[in-house]
Amino acid sequence: MSRTNDVTSIFLAAGQDPDLINLAGGLPEPSVWPVAELADLAAEVVRDHPGETLGYGPIPGLPALRDLIAARFSTPETQLSRDNVLITTAGMQALELTGKVLLEPGGVIAAQSPAYLGALDAWIPHEPRYRPMKPGSNDYDPFAALDGAQFGYTVPNFSNPSGRLVTLAERRELVAAAHATGTWLIEDDPYGVLYYDGTPLPRMLHLSGAENPGPYDGPIIYMGSLSKELTPGLRIGWVIAAPEMIAAMAAAKQGSDMCTAGLSQMLALRAFQRRIPERILPKMLETYRARRDALCDAMRDHLADHLDWQVPAGGMFVWATARDARLDTDALLPRALEHGVCISPSSVFDPEGRDRRSLRINFTLNAPDKLQEGARRLARAIRALLEETP
Amino acid sequence: MSRTNDVTSIFLAAGQDPDLINLAGGLPEPSVWPVAELADLAAEVVRDHPGETLGYGPIPGLPALRDLIAARFSTPETQLSRDNVLITTAGMQALELTGKVLLEPGGVIAAQSPAYLGALDAWIPHEPRYRPMKPGSNDYDPFAALDGAQFGYTVPNFSNPSGRLVTLAERRELVAAAHATGTWLIEDDPYGVLYYDGTPLPRMLHLSGAENPGPYDGPIIYMGSLSKELTPGLRIGWVIAAPEMIAAMAAAKQGSDMCTAGLSQMLALRAFQRRIPERILPKMLETYRARRDALCDAMRDHLADHLDWQVPAGGMFVWATARDARLDTDALLPRALEHGVCISPSSVFDPEGRDRRSLRINFTLNAPDKLQEGARRLARAIRALLEETP
């Protein structure tokens, strides 16, 4: 716990410095938010629905919002109803509840590696052990990884932190492994709409649903969130899963926060009904695509001698790995802060804290000129570190 | 876990029946909410503060709201700053976080007995053992109870479910025991403003602060919430405690939901600044006092042969105990539902589920005529049960 929170403290302290270029977090660009429309909607839902917005709500979420999410994610083969949907206090709570429901103390999680820091945080209280899954690597075997694990954890679309897209073949293999082993498999999908290149790949939820067409009762626990599609501050997420899993997570949610804020839920419902996420998506994609390109261009100009990376096809991050084994990214973080730029070192995404060779760079929060300057500062910090490293 | 959730399922199913008189929950009367004013404020805070309302916020809460809570609860002897305050996703999350921070598996909680069902729920994952504390009973010894416990848990103002007011002498004794043993002591205070008779007693937070005047660093973990003072649907609560405890709970909150909804926090801030809680309090007290009196009058008319109770000086509940040992309140619940009234049996408030002699009756949700009819129905259900019990 201390490792993670030390880094968070460094990030928070760094956030106080207005001259710092923050490439560490996963923050959105606020100018894409439809503020005036959301302000009007907020007043409307309080005025017209005081019971739903201001009163206690049902533990699993407002029925109308659960129905809408069920309809939104249903396909002819994967039929979803309200009973397949839990509304959560953003994606983080979905991860926490999975831990409460599924994790025995010291149990095993088969996790895509490197893994989302927030998920590692959410499961710390259960002191789990991790089996790393690295799709694309030589010794990757999803059946062996999932067999006997308490659950599997993946972020197929632009994994945090690696930015990697899990391929269609790898998705099919993971789904087959979950069905064959009977192990629950989390499909955490905060970045599912953020495709800058190419056509979105099918969700594992739907690949799993196609195995047994009809009402969904399979092993995928799908997690979505409004945080990237609309705004994070409403703290609205959802889980789509077999009804028995939804019922168990709702029982656990009762002891976490009883119910998610009704005002946020009603705003989310109205925003979906008015297709606000669809309306703001083109501008968001255009903005983020240009920023990804600006960051990667600047990295080619300033960082190609020191780092290797792949241009991500979506999401919020570039994952870069040091060419020189002397470049320890834990040691780089304080040096980068001295040079006025903040990045996330790989150790925080490794359950065992051992990977000190890579770093995660965010491109959604800053304008292109800031990203260029950030890359320049990072290059200076790397040179300074290497010069003093024997 | 199954026991608690069975009862919740019964309550939820009962809530579907419009003819049922629900005396089971702890719901407020919505007509006291200033809906139009809150609707206007909701639009205003989104429009004027999109970053705070729609973006990610700091884990421990918006600084301005933490400052306001600190000022609101400071006294000359108990000086509070932002570092003494954590904003939580309603009171339930405060309880959950305490469990995460303080409870070792199987650890001991010294809890006022009977105890709030939600607190028992929040701590289930840690499988704690309970030492019951019954202020006013012969063998009550707060020093012995707190000594070696991981924390103590009390609801001094109109305890849920007992409606009991912990006396000033008992508060002093509890605070002295916490200071002497070094054991953290939770003062859970959702009903602190709901005094219908008499003058509010001092909070244990302030009794503790008076022991060592200055910046607060003592063993009381005070929990407050907007749920009763304003509305529950915003899901806003707060913890006031020593800075080290606030820091530990904020670290735990990171893995629970990252931050509380910004829109709810900004609405809470504006509501406090405009003194909305103070403005609606007189009407709320008048409404609830009249309902308490109506329920207790009806109980005297219809239930005095079967139940003993004390008229509570505040809060939301009357706690009644069966005169006849054959009156098992677990068995009464289904019989009451058949007669069109719902109550909470005492077993759900007993960590060991053994107390089947009492019941909790809510008086805040229903108008006086409904409370009278509810008491009549309950009397019929009790007679029916006793007639068939040997």
Interface residues (C-beta under 8 A of the other chain):
Chain A: M1 N5 T8 L12 L27 P28 P30 W33 V35 A36 L38 A39 D40 A42 A43 E44 V46 R47 P50 G51 E52 T53 L54 G55 Y56 G57 P58 I59 T89 A90 M92 Q93 E96 K100 P105 G118 D121 A122 W123 I124 P125 T231 P232 G233 L234 R235 A251 A252 Q254 G255 S256 D257 M258 C259 T260 A261 G262 L263 S264 L267
Chain B: M1 N5 T8 L12 L27 P28 P30 W33 V35 A36 L38 A39 D40 A42 A43 E44 V46 R47 P50 G51 E52 T53 L54 G55 Y56 G57 P58 I59 T89 A90 M92 Q93 E96 K100 P105 G118 D121 A122 W123 I124 P125 T231 P232 G233 L234 R235 A251 A252 Q254 G255 S256 D257 M258 C259 T260 A261 G262 L263 S264 L267
